[in-house]
């Protein structure tokens, strides 16, 4: 995928509908005989979630539906640092809404940030591994900056933005921090 001048793209923006799924954990231990054992647990749905991310990359790159990631040229050069923004949005539970005639009205104190499982690092790992498989970049070790959030929304989805890191990383971090500032329309909470 190149622009009209034949250059690599400046960024890749992806929207993946559906509930985000975390990658499982890997655990290593020794048996009584001293033999190492490595086990892994991947929750159901992680493979499908990764395939959804890979398919979104294929569509964004306007690649043939029959092409496979092995045939794709990586979007960003091997030596380029990558910045990835990910927002995992989970469907807001019914308990966040009123009852009766107010069943469509969000309660005033319903949280906007999702602070329960799945863990943000396991969610991020599933996305970064899928982006690597989809050849958005050569390897997820090229990711030099990562901004991740878990939120509630009307419908579950994941938004991903990938771009080369051509700026001072500290300046990028300061700019990213402004994105995550609280919504000014929300009332501030004061402890009594």
C-alpha positions as CSV (number, residue, x, y, z in Angstrom):
1,X,0.0,0.0,0.0
2,X,1.5,3.3,-1.1
3,X,0.3,6.8,-1.5
4,X,0.2,8.6,-4.9
5,X,3.9,9.5,-4.6
6,X,4.9,5.9,-4.0
7,X,5.7,6.4,-0.3
8,X,4.7,4.2,2.6
9,X,1.5,5.3,4.4
10,X,1.7,7.8,7.2
11,X,-0.7,5.8,9.4
12,X,-3.1,2.9,9.6
13,X,-6.4,3.3,11.3
14,X,-8.6,0.3,12.1
15,X,-12.0,-0.3,13.6
16,X,-12.8,-3.8,14.7
17,X,-16.4,-4.4,15.7
18,X,-17.2,-6.8,18.5
19,X,-16.0,-7.6,22.0
20,X,-12.2,-7.4,22.5
21,X,-10.6,-10.6,23.6
22,X,-7.4,-10.9,25.6
23,X,-4.6,-13.3,24.8
24,X,-4.0,-15.9,27.5
25,X,-1.1,-16.4,29.8
26,X,2.0,-18.6,29.5
27,X,3.3,-20.3,32.6
28,X,6.5,-22.3,33.1
29,X,7.4,-24.6,35.9
30,X,9.5,-27.6,36.7
31,X,8.2,-31.1,37.4
32,X,9.4,-33.1,40.4
33,X,11.9,-34.7,38.1
34,X,13.3,-31.3,37.1
35,X,11.8,-31.4,33.6
36,X,10.6,-27.9,32.4
37,X,6.9,-27.6,31.4
38,X,5.4,-24.6,29.6
39,X,1.7,-24.2,29.5
40,X,-0.5,-21.7,27.8
41,X,-4.0,-20.7,28.1
42,X,-5.9,-18.8,25.4
43,X,-9.5,-17.9,26.1
44,X,-12.1,-18.9,23.5
45,X,-12.4,-16.3,20.8
46,X,-8.8,-14.9,20.8
47,X,-8.1,-16.6,17.4
48,X,-11.2,-15.1,15.9
49,X,-10.4,-11.7,17.4
50,X,-6.9,-11.8,15.9
51,X,-8.3,-12.8,12.5
52,X,-10.7,-9.8,12.7
53,X,-7.7,-7.5,13.2
54,X,-5.8,-9.2,10.4
55,X,-8.8,-8.8,8.1
56,X,-9.1,-5.1,9.0
57,X,-5.5,-4.6,8.1
58,X,-6.1,-6.4,4.7
59,X,-9.1,-4.2,4.0
60,X,-7.3,-1.0,5.0
61,X,-4.4,-1.9,2.8
62,X,-6.8,-2.7,0.0
63,X,-5.3,-6.2,-0.6
64,X,-6.9,-9.0,-2.4
65,X,-9.3,-11.2,-0.4
66,X,-7.3,-14.2,-1.4
67,X,-3.9,-12.9,-0.5
68,X,-2.3,-14.2,2.8
69,X,-0.2,-12.2,5.3
70,X,2.9,-14.1,4.2
71,X,2.6,-12.4,0.8
72,X,2.2,-8.9,2.2
73,X,5.0,-6.5,2.3
74,X,5.3,-4.9,5.8
75,X,3.9,-1.4,5.9
76,X,6.7,0.2,7.9
77,X,10.4,-0.3,7.4
78,X,12.3,-2.6,9.9
79,X,14.3,0.3,11.5
80,X,11.3,2.6,12.0
81,X,9.9,3.0,15.5
82,X,6.2,2.5,15.6
83,X,3.6,4.2,17.8
84,X,0.3,2.3,18.4
85,X,-2.8,3.7,20.0
86,X,-5.5,1.2,21.0
87,X,-8.9,1.8,22.6
88,X,-10.8,-1.3,23.7
89,X,-14.4,-0.5,24.2
90,X,-16.7,-2.9,26.0
91,X,-20.5,-2.8,25.9
92,X,-21.9,-0.9,28.8
93,X,-23.8,-3.2,31.2
94,X,-27.5,-2.7,31.8
95,X,-26.7,-1.8,35.5
96,X,-25.2,1.5,34.1
97,X,-28.6,2.6,32.9
98,X,-31.8,3.6,34.7
99,X,-34.9,1.5,34.9
100,X,-38.4,1.8,33.5
101,X,-38.8,4.9,31.3
102,X,-35.1,5.8,32.1
103,X,-33.8,2.5,30.8
104,X,-32.0,4.3,27.9
105,X,-30.5,6.9,30.1
106,X,-27.0,6.4,31.5
107,X,-26.8,6.8,35.3
108,X,-24.9,9.9,36.4
109,X,-22.2,8.0,38.2
110,X,-21.8,5.2,35.7
111,X,-18.1,4.9,35.0
112,X,-16.6,5.6,31.5
113,X,-13.5,3.6,32.1
114,X,-13.6,-0.2,32.1
115,X,-11.6,-1.3,35.2
116,X,-12.3,-5.0,35.4
117,X,-11.0,-8.0,33.6
118,X,-9.7,-8.6,31.0
119,X,-6.3,-7.2,31.7
120,X,-5.1,-4.4,29.4
121,X,-1.7,-5.9,28.8
122,X,-3.2,-9.2,27.6
123,X,-5.6,-7.3,25.3
124,X,-2.7,-5.3,23.9
125,X,-0.7,-8.4,23.3
126,X,-3.4,-10.0,21.2
127,X,-3.6,-6.9,19.0
128,X,0.2,-6.4,18.7
129,X,0.6,-10.1,17.8
130,X,-2.2,-9.8,15.2
131,X,-0.6,-6.7,13.7
132,X,2.7,-8.5,13.4
133,X,1.0,-11.5,11.7
134,X,-0.8,-9.0,9.4
135,X,2.6,-7.4,8.6
136,X,1.6,-4.0,9.7
137,X,5.3,-3.9,10.9
138,X,8.1,-6.4,10.9
139,X,7.9,-7.3,14.5
140,X,6.1,-6.0,17.6
141,X,9.5,-5.2,19.1
142,X,9.4,-2.2,16.7
143,X,6.7,-0.7,18.8
144,X,8.4,2.1,20.7
145,X,5.3,3.8,22.0
146,X,1.9,2.5,23.1
147,X,-1.2,4.3,24.3
148,X,-3.9,2.0,25.5
149,X,-7.3,2.5,27.2
150,X,-10.3,0.4,28.2
151,X,-13.6,2.2,28.0
152,X,-17.4,1.5,28.0
153,X,-19.4,2.3,24.8
154,X,-22.9,1.5,23.4
155,X,-21.4,-1.3,21.3
156,X,-18.2,-3.3,21.9
157,X,-15.3,-2.5,19.5
158,X,-11.6,-1.9,19.2
159,X,-10.0,1.1,17.6
160,X,-6.3,0.9,16.5
161,X,-4.1,3.6,15.1
162,X,-0.5,2.6,13.9
163,X,2.0,5.2,12.7
164,X,5.7,5.6,12.3
165,X,7.4,7.4,15.1
166,X,9.1,10.4,13.4
167,X,8.8,12.7,16.4
168,X,10.6,13.1,19.7
169,X,9.1,10.2,21.9
170,X,8.7,12.5,24.9
171,X,6.8,15.1,22.9
172,X,4.6,12.3,21.6
173,X,4.0,11.1,25.1
174,X,3.0,14.6,26.2
175,X,0.6,14.8,23.2
176,X,-0.8,11.4,24.0
177,X,-1.4,12.5,27.6
178,X,-3.6,15.3,26.4
179,X,-5.8,12.7,24.6
180,X,-6.4,10.8,27.9
181,X,-7.4,13.9,29.9
182,X,-10.9,13.6,31.6
183,X,-13.8,14.8,29.6
184,X,-14.4,18.5,30.6
185,X,-18.2,18.0,30.4
186,X,-18.0,15.5,33.2
187,X,-18.4,17.0,36.7
188,X,-15.3,16.8,38.8
189,X,-15.5,14.6,41.9
190,X,-14.4,16.1,45.1
191,X,-13.8,14.1,48.2
192,X,-15.7,15.3,51.3
